[in-house]
Amino acid sequence: QFPEACSYALHVCKAVGICMEAGHVEIKITQHGPVMVEVGARRPGGQKTEMLAQLVPTWDPYVAQVLTCCGKSPTLPDNFSPVKLVRHCFFHIVEAGVVTAVRGEA
């Protein structure tokens, strides 16, 4: 849906010297195009790699990373259709407190 976002993320990685292994780029899509939020030479945090491994069980992102670090091309599945739904949510917290319950879809 946003092909310019992928191109932008790859250009950001190249600009900061990420050429091997994992690159984590967070961007926002604005009315002026993609805008960088964060970039790092690492896998994403927040269990995202583990979520991806569970979403696409025919592909192992950890093995793909090791192959890339060894200068080999990772094997990609023919289809990245997810078998599970995962949500990664961010909440704006107005005041300090303790979460005691989360309600909604299971």
ROGU-947994 format. One record per atom (N, C-alpha, C): residue in one letter; x, y, z. Coordinates in steps of 0.02 Angstrom, whole numbers, padded with zeros to 5 digits, always signed. Layout:
<sites>
AXYZ/...
</sites>
This chain:
<sites>
Q+00041-00060+00000/Q+00000+00000+00000/Q+00043+00063+00000/F+00102+00060+00030/F+00148+00117+00033/F+00217+00096+00008/P+00225+00084-00057/P+00290+00061-00081/P+00346+00110-00066/E+00331+00175-00063/E+00383+00224-00048/E+00410+00215+00023/A+00370+00185+00067/A+00393+00174+00136/A+00450+00123+00138/C+00444+00069+00099/C+00497+00019+00097/C+00561+00049+00068/S+00554+00085+00014/S+00612+00117-00018/S+00645+00166+00031/Y+00604+00205+00065/Y+00629+00254+00113/Y+00668+00219+00169/A+00639+00164+00196/A+00672+00127+00251/A+00739+00099+00229/L+00742+00073+00167/L+00805+00046+00142/L+00857+00102+00133/H+00835+00160+00110/H+00880+00217+00102/H+00906+00242+00170/V+00863+00241+00220/V+00884+00261+00288/V+00938+00214+00313/C+00927+00148+00304/C+00977+00099+00326/C+01044+00111+00290/K+01041+00122+00225/K+01102+00134+00187/K+01137+00198+00211/A+01098+00249+00224/A+01127+00314+00245/A+01165+00309+00311/V+01143+00265+00356/V+01177+00259+00421/V+01225+00199+00423/G+01232+00165+00366/G+01282+00112+00362/G+01258+00042+00381/I+01193+00031+00386/I+01168-00036+00401/I+01164-00073+00334/C+01210-00121+00325/C+01211-00158+00262/C+01209-00233+00272/M+01218-00256+00333/M+01214-00327+00349/M+01172-00336+00411/E+01148-00395+00420/E+01110-00413+00479/E+01044-00377+00482/A+01019-00366+00541/A+00952-00337+00550/A+00956-00262+00552/G+00907-00231+00522/G+00898-00159+00527/G+00827-00146+00548/H+00818-00107+00600/H+00752-00091+00626/H+00738-00018+00610/V+00688-00005+00569/V+00671+00063+00551/V+00597+00074+00567/E+00584+00126+00607/E+00515+00146+00620/E+00503+00210+00582/I+00448+00211+00545/I+00430+00270+00506/I+00356+00286+00516/K+00339+00347+00504/K+00269+00369+00503/K+00253+00390+00432/I+00194+00372+00410/I+00171+00394+00344/I+00133+00459+00355/T+00158+00513+00325/T+00125+00578+00332/T+00099+00600+00264/Q+00064+00655+00263/Q+00039+00681+00199/Q+00096+00703+00153/H+00156+00711+00180/H+00214+00729+00140/H+00258+00669+00124/G+00237+00610+00143/G+00276+00549+00132/G+00301+00520+00197/P+00343+00467+00193/P+00369+00436+00253/P+00419+00480+00290/V+00417+00475+00357/V+00462+00514+00400/V+00492+00465+00451/M+00559+00468+00460/M+00592+00423+00506/M+00576+00441+00579/V+00564+00389+00618/V+00554+00396+00690/V+00616+00368+00727/E+00638+00309+00705/E+00694+00275+00738/E+00728+00229+00689/V+00793+00221+00696/V+00830+00172+00656/V+00883+00140+00701/G+00894+00075+00693/G+00944+00041+00733/G+00970-00021+00697/A+01033-00038+00708/A+01063-00098+00680/A+01049-00157+00727/R+00986-00175+00729/R+00964-00228+00775/R+00896-00253+00753/R+00876-00309+00781/R+00807-00333+00771/R+00762-00287+00812/P+00699-00282+00792/P+00653-00241+00832/P+00641-00271+00901/G+00627-00227+00949/G+00612-00250+01017/G+00539-00268+01024/G+00518-00275+01085/G+00447-00288+01099/G+00423-00356+01074/Q+00467-00404+01069/Q+00449-00472+01048/Q+00425-00476+00975/K+00439-00424+00935/K+00415-00424+00866/K+00445-00481+00825/T+00508-00498+00835/T+00537-00553+00797/T+00504-00619+00816/E+00491-00628+00880/E+00456-00689+00902/E+00385-00692+00874/M+00351-00634+00873/M+00284-00632+00844/M+00287-00651+00770/L+00336-00625+00734/L+00343-00641+00664/L+00355-00715+00653/A+00396-00745+00695/A+00409-00817+00690/A+00345-00857+00699/Q+00301-00835+00743/Q+00238-00870+00754/Q+00187-00854+00699/L+00189-00794+00672/L+00143-00775+00619/L+00154-00813+00555/V+00218-00823+00537/V+00236-00857+00475/V+00278-00918+00493/P+00245-00973+00513/P+00282-01031+00538/P+00327-01065+00487/T+00319-01049+00423/T+00361-01080+00371/T+00427-01042+00362/W+00437-00989+00402/W+00498-00949+00397/W+00526-00936+00466/D+00591-00940+00473/D+00623-00928+00537/D+00666-00865+00532/P+00643-00809+00561/P+00682-00747+00556/P+00749-00750+00590/Y+00756-00794+00640/Y+00821-00800+00675/Y+00872-00834+00629/V+00851-00888+00594/V+00896-00921+00547/V+00913-00873+00490/A+00864-00835+00466/A+00876-00787+00413/A+00929-00736+00434/Q+00927-00715+00496/Q+00976-00666+00520/Q+01046-00697+00522/V+01052-00759+00546/V+01117-00791+00550/V+01145-00800+00480/L+01104-00823+00432/L+01127-00831+00364/L+01152-00765+00335/T+01116-00711+00348/T+01135-00645+00323/T+01202-00624+00353/C+01211-00636+00418/C+01274-00619+00451/C+01332-00659+00423/C+01318-00718+00397/C+01370-00760+00367/C+01380-00745+00293/G+01347-00693+00268/G+01355-00673+00199/G+01314-00714+00150/K+01266-00752+00175/K+01224-00794+00133/K+01154-00762+00127/S+01121-00777+00073/S+01053-00752+00064/S+01004-00795+00103/P+00960-00765+00142/P+00910-00804+00179/P+00858-00832+00131/T+00831-00889+00148/T+00776-00918+00110/T+00712-00885+00133/L+00674-00860+00087/L+00610-00828+00103/L+00553-00874+00080/P+00499-00876+00118/P+00442-00916+00097/P+00409-00886+00035/D+00373-00929-00002/D+00337-00905-00061/D+00281-00857-00041/N+00256-00866+00020/N+00199-00827+00042/N+00208-00807+00115/F+00199-00743+00130/F+00204-00719+00198/F+00135-00711+00230/S+00086-00750+00207/S+00018-00746+00236/S+00020-00768+00308/P-00001-00725+00354/P+00001-00743+00425/P-00051-00796+00443/V-00033-00838+00492/V-00080-00889+00517/V-00111-00866+00583/K-00086-00811+00611/K-00112-00783+00673/K-00118-00708+00665/L-00155-00677+00709/L-00160-00604+00712/L-00124-00580+00774/V-00081-00533+00765/V-00044-00504+00822/V-00053-00429+00820/R-00064-00399+00877/R-00070-00327+00882/R-00015-00301+00928/H+00017-00250+00907/H+00067-00217+00949/H+00038-00147+00963/C+00018-00135+01024/C-00018-00073+01041/C+00026-00026+01082/F+00016+00037+01070/F+00049+00089+01109/F-00005+00131+01142/F+00003+00146+01205/F-00047+00183+01243/F-00018+00249+01267/H-00057+00301+01262/H-00037+00365+01290/H-00058+00365+01363/I-00010+00367+01408/I-00024+00363+01479/I-00022+00434+01508/V-00077+00456+01536/V-00083+00523+01563/V-00053+00529+01632/E-00061+00477+01673/E-00035+00480+01741/E-00009+00411+01762/A+00034+00409+01811/A+00062+00346+01835/A+00008+00303+01867/G+00016+00238+01863/G-00033+00193+01892/G-00015+00121+01878/V-00061+00076+01891/V-00052+00005+01880/V-00109-00020+01836/V-00092-00056+01782/V-00143-00086+01740/V-00169-00148+01776/T-00234-00151+01787/T-00264-00207+01822/T-00305-00252+01777/A-00322-00228+01716/A-00360-00269+01670/A-00356-00240+01599/V-00361-00284+01550/V-00366-00263+01480/V-00426-00300+01452/R-00473-00264+01425/R-00534-00293+01398/R-00538-00282+01323/G-00569-00330+01288/G-00575-00324+01216/G-00573-00392+01184/E-00553-00394+01121/E-00549-00457+01085/E-00496-00502+01114/A-00510-00566+01116/A-00461-00615+01142/A-00419-00641+01086/
</sites>
